[in-house]
Each structure stands twice: as structure tokens, then as C-alpha cells.
């Protein structure tokens, strides 16, 4: 069992604890770090967490094997590096960083100190997405031509916190909250992105944002993709891969629609799982059992590279080509 500390007990940090604690056979939270000590104490006691306000003190505790970071985005890189230097494995909420340079710094720190790096792209673990990815990798759809995805999520108002409305912490409107999940999805399905053109339309700002972000891109292998994310609309997830033999559509977390050339459609329905629990379990098994972690350092880096390119495209309203196709260790 991997003894782990949760850093940050806002609504998402609490959601992670609730997904894992007492439910996982591989990871448990024993400690928590929160600057809001009084507001966090009752939750910590309920889940049997030793509560502290000091990340530095927690990193010196030899009984803690790993940390999970659910902190504001600007803190991620420095906290990942500090955890790695202390010999703690680290699972960081997305986005890992705001740019390639910082992402590389975090990845290198984990590799240099021999610790596992995980990332909070939990939608990788939707059964529908796992099945869709398998179909793209086994030529069941033929030559892949195009991918399209849409994601709406009305959490922004319900889970508002002042830092989430700070453009330094959350640039690009819905990009850091929902768009980065979509970038991870297209990178995992079609590989690195070579260029991207994005646009963001906002009708109303925080704490009740009404906005849409859309992007069109091409991958290094020639596949094109487009993504759209909408805030203040009911939760919905959809990804479709278009191939020369068939197209396949992941709808929600538990359904896959396969559309054949003859006009027929096969529908697969999967058992629902907790994607947050699955990601934390995969992180823990990589450490304790040596299993490969499903999201590679290369993919983590490529998502940040695409994130940075999207921000530049939004600010300059133009097509942005990546300055790199891989990270160099």
C-alpha cells in the first residue's frame, strides 16, 4: 500500500481523497497539506489524515512515499521538483505546466531522482476511450483521417474559487479546466500535434462563465482533429475517430458506437468505473508493482506543448506551429 499525501484540499483535492480512501487496494492517503487549516480539519479527521500547513515538513516525513498535487496551476512545477528532490513519487493535477520549458524541468526532475510522475488526465481511463484507443491502434478503423471531440462541463460556477478566475492561473478560459483533457485525448489517439489554430468566445466572465473554446489542428502523421469545449452546459463527453473502414464514437464514459460502411452501427456499453480512482491506482501500481504507467512522459510533454501553442494561437489569432516535436533529455 502506497502511503500518500494530498496537497491541496479544495473541492478537487477532496474529490480525489473521496475517490481513493478506503476504496483502493494500492494507495491510501495518510497526510494532507492545506493552507486553510481550520476549514480542512474536519475533512482531514473524517478521512484519518494527518493535517499540516507545510509542504516542506511533509516532504521530510519518511513514512510518506508519494504526493498528489491538487494545487493552483502556477505551483505545480516547483512542487513537482521539490517532491522529486525529496524522493517522493508525484501525481500532479493537470496542466503539469503552462509551457514546454517548465514541463521539461518537472519531467527531468522526476527522471533524475528516480520517481514516478503521474498526471491528472483521468478521462484517459473512461472505458469508452480505452476501447476507442484500442480500435485506432489495431487498424480496425482503417486509415485514420480525422478526429473530433466535444466536452461540456458546468462545474465552473458550482465549484468557483477566486484563483480559478485569475487569468495568470487559468489562461485561455476553459482551456486549463476542460480543454487540456481534450488535448490529452487527441494526443493519445493521434500522437503529437504539429500545428493548431484556436479561438475562444466569451459571453460572460467568472464566477459564472459562459464561453466556448474551439481548435482545429493537424498531427505529425497527417491526421487532423478538432475539439470544442463549452462551460455552463450540462456534462457531456464525445469523441469520434473517422477511418476508411469505419468510424467509432466514444459517447460519455461507458458507450462506444461503431459505424460501418454498410450503414450498420454496433453499440458497446461498458460498466462505469471511477476514472479518478483508476488513475491513482495506475500511478500506485507503477510504483509498487512496476507496471507501465499509461500516460508516458512524452505524452505529458506533448500535451503541455499543445497547451502552450493553443494559448499563443488564442492571443494572436493565428495558426501556431510547435517549436519542438519531442523533449530532449
C-alpha positions in Angstrom: 0.0 0.0 0.0 1.4 3.3 -1.1 1.3 5.9 1.7 0.5 9.2 0.1 -0.1 12.9 1.0 -2.7 15.0 -0.7 -1.5 18.6 -1.2 -4.5 21.0 -1.5 -7.9 20.3 0.0 -10.1 22.4 -2.2 -13.1 20.8 -3.8 -11.0 18.8 -6.2 -8.5 17.6 -3.6 -11.4 16.4 -1.6 -12.9 14.7 -4.6 -9.6 12.8 -5.1 -9.5 11.7 -1.4 -13.1 10.5 -1.6 -12.4 8.5 -4.7 -9.4 6.7 -3.2 -9.7 6.4 0.5 -10.9 3.0 1.6 -11.6 2.0 -2.0 -8.2 1.4 -3.4 -6.1 -1.7 -2.7 -2.9 0.1 -3.9 -2.9 3.6 -2.5 -4.1 5.4 0.6 -3.9 9.0 1.9 -2.2 9.3 5.3 -1.4 13.0 5.3 -2.8 16.3 3.9 -1.3 19.7 3.4 -3.7 22.7 3.3 -3.1 26.4 3.9 -6.8 26.6 5.1 -6.1 24.6 8.2 -9.3 25.4 10.1 -11.6 24.8 7.0 -9.8 21.5 6.3 -9.5 20.0 9.7 -13.0 18.3 9.9 -12.5 16.7 6.4 -9.0 15.5 7.4 -10.2 13.9 10.6 -13.1 12.3 8.8 -10.6 10.6 6.4 -7.9 9.9 9.0 -5.4 12.3 7.5 -2.6 14.0 9.5 -3.1 17.6 8.6 -0.3 20.2 8.1 0.1 23.6 6.5 3.7 23.0 5.5 4.7 21.1 2.3 8.3 21.3 3.3 7.7 19.5 6.6 5.6 16.8 4.8 8.3 16.1 2.3 10.7 15.3 5.1 8.4 12.6 6.5 9.9 9.2 5.7 6.6 7.4 6.1 5.2 9.2 3.1 6.0 7.5 -0.3 4.2 9.8 -2.7 2.3 13.1 -3.1 -0.7 14.1 -5.1 -0.9 17.7 -6.0 -4.3 19.4 -6.3 -3.0 22.9 -6.1 -3.2 26.1 -8.2 -1.5 25.6 -11.6 1.3 28.1 -11.1 2.6 26.0 -8.2 2.8 22.7 -10.0 6.3 22.7 -11.4 8.0 24.0 -8.2 6.1 21.4 -6.1 6.9 18.6 -8.5 10.6 19.4 -8.4 10.6 19.7 -4.6 8.8 16.3 -4.3 11.2 14.7 -6.7 14.2 16.0 -4.8 12.8 14.6 -1.6 12.4 11.2 -3.2 8.6 11.3 -3.3 6.7 10.0 -6.3 4.3 12.6 -7.5 0.9 12.7 -9.3 0.2 16.2 -10.4 -3.2 17.6 -11.5 -3.3 18.9 -15.0 -1.9 21.0 -16.5 1.5 20.0 -15.4 2.9 23.3 -16.6 2.0 26.3 -18.8 4.9 25.9 -21.2 7.3 23.3 -22.6 10.3 24.7 -20.7 8.7 24.2 -17.3 7.2 20.9 -18.3 10.7 19.6 -19.2 12.0 20.9 -15.9 9.4 18.8 -14.0 9.8 15.7 -16.1 13.6 15.8 -15.9 13.5 16.3 -12.1 11.4 13.1 -11.7 13.6 11.1 -14.0 16.9 12.4 -12.4 15.7 11.4 -8.9 14.1 8.1 -10.0 10.5 8.9 -9.0 7.3 8.2 -10.9 5.4 11.1 -12.5 1.7 10.9 -12.9 -0.8 13.4 -14.3 -4.4 14.0 -13.6 -5.9 13.3 -17.0 -8.3 10.9 -15.6 -10.6 10.7 -18.7 -7.9 8.5 -20.2 -9.5 5.8 -18.1 -13.0 6.1 -19.4 -13.9 2.5 -20.7 -15.2 4.1 -23.9 -12.0 6.0 -24.5 -9.8 2.9 -23.8 -11.9 0.9 -26.3 -11.7 3.7 -28.9 -7.9 4.0 -28.4 -7.6 0.2 -28.9 -9.5 0.4 -32.1 -7.3 3.1 -33.5 -4.2 1.2 -32.6 -5.2 -2.2 -34.2 -6.3 -0.9 -37.6 -9.9 -1.8 -37.0 -11.0 1.6 -38.4 -8.6 1.5 -41.3 -6.5 4.6 -42.1 -7.4 7.3 -39.6 -8.4 10.6 -41.3 -9.9 12.8 -38.7 -10.9 13.1 -35.0 -13.5 15.3 -33.4 -14.3 15.8 -29.8 -16.6 17.9 -27.6 -16.7 18.3 -23.9 -19.1 20.4 -21.8 -18.9 20.9 -18.1 -20.9 23.2 -15.9 -18.6 22.9 -12.9 -17.1 26.4 -13.2 -19.9 28.2 -11.3 -20.7 25.5 -8.8 -17.0 25.0 -7.9 -15.8 28.6 -8.1 -12.7 29.7 -6.3 -11.0 33.1 -6.8 -7.8 31.6 -8.1 -9.7 29.8 -10.8 -10.8 33.2 -12.2 -7.2 34.6 -12.2 -6.0 34.7 -15.8 -2.4 34.0 -14.7 -3.6 30.7 -13.1 -6.2 29.8 -15.7 -5.4 31.4 -19.1 -7.5 30.6 -22.1 -10.8 30.4 -20.3 -11.9 26.8 -20.3 -8.5 25.6 -21.6 -7.0 24.7 -18.2 -10.1 23.0 -16.8 -11.6 21.1 -19.7 -9.6 21.8 -22.9 -6.5 20.2 -21.6 -8.4 16.9 -21.2 -9.3 17.1 -24.9 -5.7 17.9 -25.9 -4.7 14.8 -24.0 -7.3 12.8 -25.8 -6.2 13.7 -29.3 -2.6 13.3 -28.4 -3.3 9.8 -27.1 -5.3 8.9 -30.2 -3.2 10.5 -33.0 0.2 11.5 -31.5 2.0 14.8 -31.4 0.3 17.9 -32.9 2.3 19.9 -35.5 0.1 23.0 -35.7 -3.0 24.4 -34.1 -5.5 27.2 -34.6 -7.8 28.1 -31.7 -10.5 30.6 -30.9 -12.2 31.4 -27.6 -15.5 33.3 -27.4 -16.7 34.5 -24.0 -20.2 35.9 -23.4 -19.8 36.3 -19.7 -16.8 36.0 -17.3 -16.3 34.3 -13.9 -17.7 33.5 -11.5 -20.4 32.4 -13.9 -18.5 32.0 -17.2 -20.4 31.5 -20.5 -17.8 30.6 -23.1 -16.7 28.3 -25.9 -13.2 27.3 -26.9 -12.7 25.6 -30.3 -9.5 24.4 -32.0 -8.5 22.8 -35.3 -5.2 21.1 -35.6 -3.0 18.7 -37.6 -0.8 16.0 -36.2 2.7 15.0 -37.3 1.3 11.9 -39.0 -1.2 14.0 -41.1 -4.3 13.2 -39.1 -6.5 16.3 -38.5 -8.6 16.9 -35.4 -10.9 19.5 -33.9 -12.1 20.0 -30.4 -14.8 22.1 -28.7 -15.3 22.8 -25.0 -18.3 24.6 -23.5 -18.7 25.8 -20.0 -22.0 26.3 -18.3 -23.7 23.4 -20.2 -24.5 20.0 -18.7 -21.7 17.4 -18.5 -21.2 15.7 -21.9 -18.2 13.9 -23.4 -17.9 12.8 -27.0 -15.0 11.7 -29.2 -15.3 10.3 -32.7 -12.5 8.8 -34.9 -13.1 8.7 -38.6 -11.3 5.9 -40.6 -11.5 4.5 -44.1 -13.1 1.2 -42.8 -15.3 2.5 -40.1 -15.8 5.3 -37.6 -16.0 4.9 -33.8 -17.6 7.3 -31.3 -17.0 7.3 -27.6 -20.1 8.8 -26.0 -19.8 9.5 -22.3 -17.6 7.2 -20.3 -19.4 4.0 -21.0 -20.6 3.8 -24.6 -18.9 3.1 -27.9 -20.7 3.4 -31.2 -19.0 1.8 -34.2 -20.4 2.9 -37.6 -19.7 0.6 -40.5 -19.5 1.3 -44.3 -22.7 -0.8 -44.9 -24.7 1.7 -42.7 -24.9 -0.6 -39.7 -24.0 0.5 -36.2 -22.8 -1.6 -33.3 -23.2 -0.2 -29.8 -21.0 -1.4 -26.9 -21.9 -0.5 -23.3 -19.3 -0.8 -20.6 -19.5 -0.9 -16.8 -18.9 2.5 -15.3 -15.8 3.0 -13.2 -14.3 5.8 -11.2 -11.7 7.3 -13.5 -10.0 9.2 -10.6 -9.6 6.0 -8.6 -8.3 4.2 -11.7 -5.7 6.9 -12.4 -4.5 6.9 -8.8 -4.4 3.1 -8.8 -2.4 3.0 -12.1 0.1 5.5 -10.5 0.4 3.3 -7.4 0.8 0.1 -9.3 3.6 1.6 -11.5 5.5 2.3 -8.2 4.7 -0.8 -6.2 4.4 -3.4 -8.9 6.5 -2.0 -11.8 3.5 -1.8 -14.2 3.9 0.8 -17.0 2.0 4.0 -16.2 -0.5 4.5 -19.1 0.5 8.2 -19.8 4.1 8.4 -20.8 6.4 11.4 -20.1 6.5 12.1 -23.9 2.7 12.3 -24.0 2.7 14.5 -20.8 5.2 16.8 -22.5 3.3 16.9 -25.8 0.1 17.9 -24.1 1.8 20.9 -22.5 3.4 21.8 -25.8 0.0 21.8 -27.4 -1.4 23.7 -24.5 1.3 26.4 -24.9 0.6 26.6 -28.7 -3.1 26.9 -28.0 -2.6 29.9 -25.7 -0.4 31.6 -28.3 -2.9 30.9 -31.0 -5.7 32.4 -28.9 -3.7 35.5 -28.1 -2.5 36.2 -31.7 -5.5 34.6 -33.6 -3.3 32.6 -35.9 -2.0 29.2 -36.8 0.8 28.2 -34.4 3.4 25.6 -35.3 5.1 23.7 -32.5 8.7 24.7 -31.9 9.6 21.1 -30.9 8.3 17.6 -31.7 9.9 15.9 -28.7 11.5 16.6 -25.4 15.3 16.2 -25.3 16.9 14.6 -22.2 
